[in-house]
Amino acid sequence: NYLFNGGFDKVSGGLPIYWTCTGDVSLINATYVDQSFNKALAFTPGVSDEASISQSVALKPGKYTFSMPLYARNCLEAGASFTVTEYGTTNVIHSAYIQTENSSAGENRFFSTSFEIEGDAEYEKVTIAITFSTTAYLAVSPYLEIDSLTLVKDVGVAKYNFVESGDFENKLLGSNGTVLTVGTDCWTNQS
């Protein structure tokens, strides 16, 4: 998995580490999505508002697939999207609409999208984001719950992987855009 803490189980200050959360995003115990994982993120934006999460990473050029399970309820006046942008810019590399459910009872779904990172550099800096937006009219409060975010370097869906930094090449971007190698704390040398 090229995303860090995609299961949201590592927490600091009540929010998942490695993720930037804006708007009404809450860390909760998973209630609707795959409950074999402990934590999930709930999006509950108000009228004409949006809530989002993002993570900036450095990826080698190639084809990637992002996937996640989700639960959505009361989304007639709301919509969700997935975007990949060039780091530090608004230049969109890939964008996809996340199908949400209008049912008041809610529905579990699975979202997946593939995209390509192009470039001549060893790593290209990008920001991955999920945004949940509402309109000016809300008859009921929309709700979106996500967990187990997975990004693989391949075309095709992959299930969430508990092995962190198993490829030993994961790169996260620091707050100033510097490439950080993260994950060495996940492995122990048994010498």
Salt bridges, closest charged atoms under 4 A:
ASP34 OD2 - LYS159 NZ 3.87
GLU101 OE1 - ARG109 NH2 2.87
GLU107 OE2 - ARG109 NH2 3.14
GLU164 OE1 - LYS10 NZ 3.03
GLU169 OE1 - LYS60 NZ 3.58
